[in-house]
Amino acid sequence: MAFSREQLKSELIDQVLERVQARLPAERAASAEQFLRRFYAHVPPGEILGEEPDNLYGAALTLWGFAQQRQPAEAKIRVYNSRAESHGWKSPHTIVELVNDDMPFLVDSLLAAVQRLDTEVHLIIHPVLRVRRDTDGRLLELIEGDSAATDAPGAADDATGRILTESVMHLQISERPAAALVEVQRAVTAVLADVRAAVEDWPAMRDRCRELAATTRQSPPPLPQQEIDEGTAFLDWLADDHFTFLGYREYLFVGEGRDAVAQVVPGQGLGLLSKDEVTLYAKDRSLGPMPDHVRSFLKRRELLVVSKAGRRSTVHRPVHLDSISLKTIDERGEV
């Protein structure tokens, strides 16, 4: 009798579940079994068939233990080389474990970060779970039901704790030497911070785009009306879910000629540009050293400039960022 790959996977998971019942006390076995079923539920059979049940047990239960404590807005990250003598299971790959508030762009951004390290991803398991935690972040319950629906990272309180929607990730990447594990952890940590900044500030960036369009219509600069109408319509279109807002910043042009500088307005940045020291262009702060034609272009009387930034995105897609600049022009026609 021939068995389908799904049937073979089901039999393999049953063997793993037998280990849960045999190795864990009853008070822990039920929740561990619930997690393990969710953990492997959507993994294609070809990704795990042929693996030892002990290794599947170890991979899932190690991550389940790692997830037992977490506060909202905390990204828990662990990178290690799994060895039977120290972890109870083994893998020929480096393991990256992650427990984080669920939010858009996590998987794409994380995979791009790993690829920038010239490292191949061999396996990714990514259940999205609804959990209940107490005020100390201790996991109380894994909640059954649809866990994919979430509008933004955060927590909802009820009488028995906080309900959170969390991304739980297990990655197996090409094995890295022990000395290089900190580099992987640093890269993953930085990318998760960028994703959180972009996602949390996305509503504010979209609102700011709409505000700028409305302000430009109400107090138009000394430019042709057609340019104003087209520019503000374009901003409205962007804000109507046609653009992935990742960062926002304001600059002031101060000084004249080769003494001119472009100053970042402090405290106004959002998303990837929320920190004033983050540079978007090679010449972020000074117009002086720029060639005359570049300085002239920046000061030219035009409402919008669409260009490519000098840095690649760390969020969503690893491509050069699109930069949309709206110029503020005074009554004398000065930018």
matplotlib code that plots the C-alpha trace (Angstrom):
import matplotlib.pyplot as plt

x = [0.0, 1.4, 1.3, 1.1, 3.7, 1.2, 0.4, 4.1, 4.5, 1.5, 3.1, 6.4, 4.7, 2.9, 6.3, 7.4, 4.2, 4.9, 8.2, 6.3, 4.1, 7.0, 9.4, 7.4, 5.2, 1.5, 1.1, 3.6, 2.9, -0.6, 0.7, 3.9, 1.8, -0.5, 2.5, 4.3, 1.2, 0.9, 4.7, 4.8, 1.2, 2.2, 5.7, 5.8, 6.4, 9.6, 11.2, 11.1, 10.6, 13.8, 14.6, 15.0, 12.0, 14.3, 15.6, 12.1, 11.2, 14.3, 13.8, 10.2, 10.6, 13.7, 11.9, 8.8, 11.0, 12.5, 9.1, 7.9, 8.9, 8.5, 7.2, 5.3, 7.6, 10.5, 12.2, 13.7, 16.5, 18.8, 21.5, 23.4, 24.9, 22.8, 24.7, 23.3, 25.5, 24.5, 21.0, 19.6, 19.2, 21.5, 21.5, 24.2, 23.0, 23.1, 19.8, 18.1, 15.2, 12.9, 9.8, 8.4, 5.1, 3.6, 3.8, 4.2, 7.5, 9.1, 9.9, 11.0, 13.2, 14.7, 15.5, 17.1, 19.3, 20.5, 21.3, 23.3, 25.6, 26.2, 24.4, 21.8, 18.5, 17.8, 14.5, 12.1, 9.2, 7.0, 3.8, 1.8, 0.3, -2.1, -1.0, -1.9, 0.8, 0.7, 2.1, 5.6, 5.5, 5.1, 3.2, -0.1, -1.9, -1.6, -5.0, -6.6, -8.2, -7.2, -4.0, -3.1, -5.4, -3.5, -3.5, -0.5, 1.9, 0.7, -1.3, -4.9, -5.6, -8.3, -9.0, -6.6, -3.6, -2.5, -3.4, -0.7, -0.3, 3.3, 5.5, 7.5, 10.3, 12.8, 15.4, 18.2, 20.9, 24.3, 26.5, 28.5, 31.6, 31.0, 32.9, 30.4, 27.2, 27.2, 27.3, 24.2, 22.4, 23.4, 22.1, 18.8, 18.4, 19.0, 16.5, 13.8, 14.3, 13.9, 10.8, 9.2, 10.0, 8.5, 5.4, 4.7, 5.1, 3.3, 0.0, 1.8, 3.7, 0.5, -1.3, 1.7, 1.5, -2.2, -1.6, 1.1, -1.2, -4.0, -1.6, -0.2, -3.6, -4.7, -1.5, -0.1, 3.4, 4.2, 4.1, 1.8, -1.6, -1.4, 1.8, 0.2, -2.9, -0.9, 1.5, -1.2, -3.2, -0.1, 0.4, -3.2, -2.8, 0.3, -1.5, -4.4, -2.4, -0.3, 3.0, 4.9, 5.9, 9.2, 10.7, 9.9, 12.2, 12.3, 15.3, 16.0, 18.3, 20.4, 22.9, 23.8, 26.0, 28.9, 28.2, 24.7, 23.9, 20.9, 20.0, 17.9, 15.0, 15.5, 12.8, 10.5, 11.7, 9.5, 10.2, 13.6, 14.5, 13.3, 16.9, 18.4, 21.9, 20.7, 21.8, 19.7, 22.0, 25.8, 25.6, 22.9, 24.0, 25.9, 25.1, 28.5, 30.8, 28.2, 28.7, 26.9, 24.3, 23.4, 23.0, 21.0, 18.7, 17.9, 17.1, 15.1, 11.5, 9.5, 7.0, 8.0, 11.2, 11.1, 14.4, 16.4, 18.1, 21.7, 20.9, 19.0, 16.0, 16.3, 12.5, 10.4, 12.6, 16.3, 16.2, 17.3, 14.7, 12.4, 12.6, 9.7, 10.5, 8.0, 9.6, 8.4, 8.7, 8.3, 6.6, 9.9, 10.2, 13.0, 13.2]
y = [0.0, 3.4, 6.2, 9.9, 12.3, 13.9, 10.5, 9.9, 13.3, 12.6, 9.3, 11.1, 13.8, 11.1, 9.6, 13.0, 13.4, 10.0, 11.5, 14.4, 12.1, 9.9, 12.6, 15.5, 15.5, 15.6, 19.3, 20.3, 17.7, 19.1, 22.6, 21.2, 18.9, 21.7, 23.9, 21.1, 20.4, 24.1, 24.3, 21.6, 22.0, 24.0, 22.6, 20.9, 17.1, 17.2, 19.6, 17.1, 13.6, 11.6, 13.7, 11.9, 12.2, 13.1, 16.1, 17.3, 17.0, 18.9, 21.7, 22.3, 21.9, 24.1, 27.0, 26.4, 26.7, 29.9, 31.4, 30.9, 34.4, 37.6, 41.1, 43.0, 44.9, 42.6, 40.8, 37.5, 36.2, 33.3, 32.0, 28.8, 25.6, 22.7, 19.8, 16.6, 16.8, 20.4, 20.9, 17.4, 17.4, 18.1, 19.8, 20.3, 23.9, 27.1, 27.7, 31.1, 31.3, 34.3, 35.2, 38.6, 40.5, 39.5, 42.3, 42.7, 42.2, 40.0, 37.0, 38.9, 41.2, 38.4, 36.3, 39.3, 40.0, 36.4, 36.6, 39.7, 37.6, 35.3, 32.5, 30.1, 29.4, 25.7, 25.7, 28.2, 27.3, 30.2, 29.7, 32.8, 32.2, 33.9, 33.6, 34.8, 36.2, 37.6, 41.0, 39.6, 38.2, 34.5, 32.4, 31.2, 29.8, 29.0, 30.1, 28.0, 29.6, 32.0, 33.7, 35.3, 38.3, 41.3, 44.9, 46.1, 44.8, 45.1, 43.5, 43.3, 43.1, 40.9, 39.9, 37.0, 38.5, 40.0, 38.4, 38.8, 37.7, 36.5, 35.3, 32.3, 31.5, 28.7, 29.1, 26.7, 28.5, 27.3, 26.5, 29.4, 29.1, 30.0, 33.3, 34.4, 33.7, 37.2, 38.7, 36.8, 37.9, 41.5, 41.5, 39.9, 42.3, 45.4, 44.2, 43.5, 47.0, 48.5, 46.5, 47.5, 51.2, 51.1, 49.2, 51.2, 54.5, 53.6, 55.2, 58.4, 58.5, 58.0, 60.7, 63.1, 62.5, 63.4, 66.5, 67.7, 67.3, 69.2, 72.0, 72.4, 72.8, 75.3, 77.4, 76.8, 77.8, 80.2, 77.4, 76.6, 75.4, 72.3, 71.3, 71.8, 69.8, 66.9, 66.9, 66.8, 64.2, 62.1, 62.4, 61.5, 58.4, 57.4, 57.6, 55.5, 52.3, 52.6, 53.1, 51.3, 54.1, 53.2, 56.5, 60.2, 63.2, 67.0, 69.1, 72.8, 74.4, 76.9, 79.3, 80.4, 79.1, 76.8, 77.6, 76.0, 73.0, 70.6, 70.3, 67.4, 68.9, 67.1, 65.1, 65.0, 61.7, 58.6, 54.9, 54.1, 57.8, 58.3, 58.6, 61.9, 60.4, 57.8, 59.0, 58.6, 60.2, 60.3, 64.1, 64.2, 67.3, 69.5, 71.1, 72.8, 70.1, 69.1, 69.9, 73.1, 71.2, 69.0, 71.9, 73.7, 70.7, 70.5, 74.2, 74.2, 75.5, 72.4, 70.8, 67.1, 65.1, 61.3, 59.6, 56.6, 56.9, 55.8, 53.0, 49.8, 48.9, 46.6, 46.2, 44.1, 44.1, 44.6, 47.3, 50.9, 53.0, 55.2, 58.8, 61.2, 64.7, 67.5, 71.0, 73.9, 77.1, 80.6, 83.5, 84.6, 81.3, 80.1, 76.4]
z = [0.0, -1.1, 1.4, 0.4, 1.6, 3.9, 5.4, 5.9, 7.5, 9.8, 11.0, 11.6, 13.7, 15.7, 16.5, 17.8, 19.8, 21.5, 22.7, 24.2, 26.2, 27.3, 28.3, 29.8, 32.9, 32.2, 33.2, 30.5, 27.9, 26.8, 25.9, 24.3, 22.1, 21.1, 20.2, 18.3, 16.2, 15.3, 14.7, 12.0, 10.7, 7.5, 6.9, 3.5, 4.0, 1.9, 4.4, 7.3, 5.9, 6.5, 9.7, 13.0, 15.3, 18.1, 16.1, 15.2, 18.9, 20.0, 17.4, 18.4, 22.2, 22.4, 20.7, 22.8, 25.9, 24.5, 24.0, 27.6, 28.6, 26.5, 26.9, 24.2, 21.9, 22.8, 20.0, 21.4, 19.2, 19.7, 17.2, 17.9, 16.5, 17.7, 19.2, 20.8, 23.9, 24.7, 23.2, 23.1, 19.3, 16.4, 13.1, 10.4, 10.2, 12.3, 14.1, 14.3, 16.7, 17.0, 19.0, 18.1, 17.8, 14.5, 11.9, 8.1, 6.3, 8.9, 6.7, 3.6, 5.7, 7.7, 4.7, 3.0, 6.1, 6.1, 2.4, 2.9, 5.1, 2.1, 3.9, 2.5, 4.2, 4.3, 6.3, 7.7, 10.0, 10.9, 12.8, 13.9, 17.3, 19.6, 23.2, 26.6, 28.9, 32.3, 33.2, 33.7, 30.2, 31.3, 28.8, 30.2, 27.2, 23.6, 22.1, 19.5, 16.4, 13.7, 14.6, 11.3, 11.6, 13.1, 12.1, 14.1, 16.7, 20.3, 23.0, 24.0, 27.7, 29.4, 32.9, 32.8, 31.1, 27.8, 24.4, 21.8, 18.2, 17.9, 15.1, 16.2, 13.7, 13.4, 10.6, 9.6, 7.7, 6.4, 9.4, 10.6, 12.9, 16.5, 16.2, 13.4, 15.4, 17.0, 13.5, 12.5, 15.8, 15.3, 11.7, 12.7, 15.6, 13.5, 10.8, 13.4, 14.8, 11.3, 10.6, 13.9, 13.3, 9.8, 10.8, 14.0, 12.3, 9.1, 10.1, 11.1, 7.8, 5.8, 7.8, 7.2, 3.5, 3.5, 5.7, 3.3, 0.3, 2.1, 3.3, -0.2, -1.7, 1.1, 0.9, -2.5, -3.4, -6.3, -8.9, -11.9, -10.7, -12.8, -11.1, -7.7, -8.7, -10.1, -7.2, -4.5, -6.4, -6.5, -2.7, -2.1, -4.3, -2.4, 0.9, -0.5, 0.0, -3.2, -1.5, 1.3, 3.7, 5.4, 6.5, 6.8, 7.4, 7.1, 5.9, 6.1, 3.5, 5.4, 3.9, 0.4, -2.4, -1.3, 2.3, 2.1, 4.2, 4.4, 8.0, 9.3, 11.4, 14.7, 16.2, 13.1, 11.6, 11.4, 10.6, 9.2, 9.5, 13.1, 14.3, 13.1, 12.6, 10.0, 6.6, 3.5, 1.0, 0.7, 1.2, 3.8, 5.7, 3.3, -0.1, -0.2, -1.6, -4.2, -7.9, -9.0, -11.1, -8.1, -5.8, -8.4, -8.8, -5.1, -5.0, -8.2, -8.0, -8.4, -6.1, -6.1, -6.8, -7.2, -7.0, -5.8, -2.4, -1.9, 0.5, 0.1, 2.1, 5.0, 5.2, 2.8, -0.4, -0.5, -3.3, -3.4, -1.5, -3.5, -2.3, -2.8, -1.8, -1.4, -1.5, 0.6, -1.4, 0.1, -1.5, -3.0, -4.8, -2.5, -1.5]

ax = plt.figure().add_subplot(projection="3d")
ax.plot(x, y, z, "-o")
ax.set_aspect("equal")
plt.show()
